[in-house]
Amino acid sequence: MRDDDDVKITEYTAPAGGWGSMKGMAKILPKEGLGPETLDTLRRQNKPGGVMCVSCAWGKPAKPHIAEFCENGAKATAWELSSLRVTPDFFSKHSVKELEAWPDHDLEQAGRLTHPMRYDRASDKYVAVSWDEAFAAIGAKLKSCDPTKVVLYASGRASLETSFMYSLFARMWGQQNLPDSSNMCHETTSVGLKSAIGSPVATIQMEDYDKCDAIFSFGQNVATNAPRMLHNLQACAKRARGDRDLQSAARARLGAFRLTAESGADADRQLDRHLDPISSGEGGRRHRRADRDLQAGDRRG
């Protein structure tokens, strides 16, 4: 387990984003044990026909850039694709009381579950059970409950397909109490917007950013909350025809930020060069070992 005293925070004076950001990201991703297929996922992320990032809700542009993701988005994808695995052996060595003292980062880095687990109060540890036993226990509990008095809470990061199946299950059972983390986070915003402007959601489309001459952002730092929006701000600044007062204010608010190359063979080569560590070395080897562990767990289950 990492000691928080070992964490060193130093001043960073270079611009955020750009190829320097890609290079730093390439150093982090192999630690998740990711294989070469990660490159293909990142190339398709937030692009038409590709995969949607789970980090923020910024839309897919009709004309995407070569790297249509930010550092946080790439890290979120890495966590989804991580080959790190938590086997029953891990829980046999660590009690729940011990794990409660671990930092969130270390719990995340332990890996993904390979088996259904059930808490054993006597030992204060999680122990592996078969899938049949897990589903039987869940089913018995559901049968003892009044469906109208149960809330089926879901993660806003779940895929559309997963959420759709979850909602079908709830309705077949006899209820539709289906809040998720995103819904509960934004409920106050939706209520406030409707009372203020008559609509609970935004009243603009992505295309509107291509036509406006000024964009006002309140209550957030775009460079950290939705970095991909910086492309739209950059284009708006160009349309402002050198309005130095406006651009100076924007720089003071957003800080120094660089964007990667727009497109072309040179951009492709740079992307390959910065992400190459993912497709070779220990990261790729660990990914293949983790796949074998997970398949072995499926066969035993």
Residue, then its C-alpha position, 0 to 999 in steps of 0.5 A: m500500500r502506498d504511503d501518502d507521505d511518499v507523494k510529492i507535489t511540485e509546481y508545474t509551469a509548462p502548458a497543459g495539454g498538447w503532445g506533452s500531455m500525450k507523452g505523460m499519459a503514455k507513461i501512466l497507461p502501461k501501469e494498468g497492464l494495458g495491451p495494444e488494443t488500447l490504442d485502437t480504443l483511444r483512436r476511436q474514442n469520442k468519434p462517430g462510430g467509435v466509443m463514448c468517453v465515460s469521463c464527461a458528457w461533452g458530445k462527439p464532434a462531426k469532424p473529430h481531431i486526431a486525438e479526441f480525448c483529454e488526459n482524464g478521459a484516457k485515464a477513465t478508459a484505462w480504468e475500464l480496460s485495466s487488466l489488473r485483477v483482484t482474485p479470491d486470494f487477495f481477499s484471503k489476505h486482507s480483512v475489510k477493516e484493513l481495506e477500509a484504511w486503504p486510500d481510494h487510489d490503492l483500492e482502484q489499483a488492486g484491480r477488477l473482481t474475477h469472482p462473485m464475492r460474499y461478506d463473511r462476518a465471522s472472518d471479516k473477509y470477502v469469500a468467493v461463491s459460485w454464480d449460482e449461489a450469488f444469483a440464488a441469494i439475490g433472487a431470494k432477497l428480491k422475492s422477499c421485498d415489495p418491488t414498489k419499495v425498492v430503489l434500483y440505483a445504478s452508476g451513470r458510467a454504465s453503458l447504454e446497453t447495460s442500463f437498458m437491460y437493467s430498466l427492463f428488469a425493473r419494469m418486469w419486476g413491477q417498478q421503475n425506481l431507477p435513479d442513477s448517479s448522474n441523475m441525482c447529481h444533476e437533478t437540482t440543475s434541471v429543476g433550477l434551469k426549468s424555473a429560470i429559462g423554462s427548460p430543464v436541459a440545454t437549449i443549444q446544439m453542438e453546431d451552435y458553437d461554430k456560429c457564435d462570436a462569444i462564449f461565456s463559461f461560469g462556475q467551471n474551469v473548462a481546461t479541467n472540467a471539459p478540456r475538449m471544449l477548448h477546441n470550440l473556444q479556440a475556434c471562437a477566438k479565431r472568429a473574434r478577429g484578434d479581440r485582445d481584451l477578450q482573449s487576454a481575459a480567457r487566458a487568465r481564466l483558463g491558463a496555458f493550454r495547448l492542443t494536439a495537431e488537427s489531423g494528417a499523417d504527421a499527427d498519426r505518427q506523433l500519436d503512434r510515437h507517444l502511445d507506443p509504450i502501451s503496445s510493448g513492454e510489461g504492460g502488454r505482457r501483464h494484460r495477456r496474463a490477466d486475460r488468462d486469469l479471468q478466463a480461468g475464473d470463468r471456467r471455475g465459476 
